[in-house]
Amino acid sequence: MSKIFVDACFGKETPYTPVWMMRQAGRYLPEYMKVRAEAGSFLNLCHDPKKACEVTIQPLDIVGVDAAILFSDILVIPHEMGMDLEFIKGEGPVFHKPIKDEADIDALLGGEEAADKLTYVYDTIKLLKQELPEDKALIGFTGAPWTLATYMIEGKGTKTYNLCKKLIYSNPELMHKLLAKVTQVVKHYMEKQILAGADVVQIFDSWAAALEKQAYFEFSWKYMVEIAEYLKEKYPHIPVIMFPKGIGQYLDDIYGNFDVFGVDWSTPMALAKEKLGDKYVLQGNMEPCRLYSKEKTTACVEKIQEVMGGKRHIFNLGHGILPDVPVENAKHFVDECHRVSKAK
Ligand code: CP3
């Protein structure tokens, strides 16, 4: 059976425009909070394929999205490369011993050996393949090497990225050494997600906008394209989605073999269509905070539909859904995407 989401990723005509939401499995759902409480912690939940499978499926049943995104986190990758990870309440993710020098990079587990430690992710995917309805696609994912490196070097979320940028501008070779090592792990990790059953993969570059243009292409985009091209060469039937957040000013320079470009909420959809719409299917891009108002949600969905015309498009938010969004508003967004695209 063909999956409407996969067809849409390849730019094929579909009966309506599919929709999913970044971070759709999460704290805005009381059902998620219940399973997380049973698991004891967020990381326990990631490590438990049965529970991770359950929360992956929740948004399909509750809000009606067209695709499931594997429940896990981008930071399990550096964690399995040997970095001690903790999610601290109110603070977010923390690596207690961030990367400081070349010896720290050399000490990290690399390549397939690191990817092999993420068996709980592949087990979750295998379980999901049994549980998901046949017409729903399963999205696997990774963080971009740059976004992962920001956490590995800073030890936690940062507003200034000063430790990362110090490395970029004072010792670029060392930064490249770290990024290349992470890239090798991610290639194997994505490949193993595909072999376990992921139908589509997305690369999240959440902190793309921290870099000036030249640095962005040298330290981030290059590695994302290397991963995408490795996967497209071996698995051409698996769509690859790139999501570099906040780089609307750099669209003229986007290149590479992938299928879908994720447009963030700060980039006008019409601009993305003009610059990239012929080459790539576009995904996005409602400002997630519009979910606080049903009217503002409807207005935005209608505007996006007007720009894209139901062609070469996947509806999504322009970044992740926030924890205090009412569930009924999230459902309203999904329903409106289906309504406007079925009426086209
Ligand atoms: O539904 C889905 O999208 C799948 C699950 C998913 C999570 N994290 C679960 C999660 C995905 C795809 C991610 C990706 C992720 N993780 C990114 C890239 C996407 C983005 O939003 O930019 C980033 C930067 C991270 C790192 C991360 N994980 C942070 C900064 C935090 C804390 C901040 C926050 O949102 O609370 C997390 C924790 C996290 N990852 C939660 C969830 C559901 C919240 C943990 C909890 O339940 O308390």
Residues whose N, C-alpha, C, O or C-beta is under 5 A from the ligand:
A	BS01	CP3	M21 M22 R23 Q24 A25 G26 R27 F42 I69 L70 F71 S72 D73 I74 G92 P93 F204 S206 G320
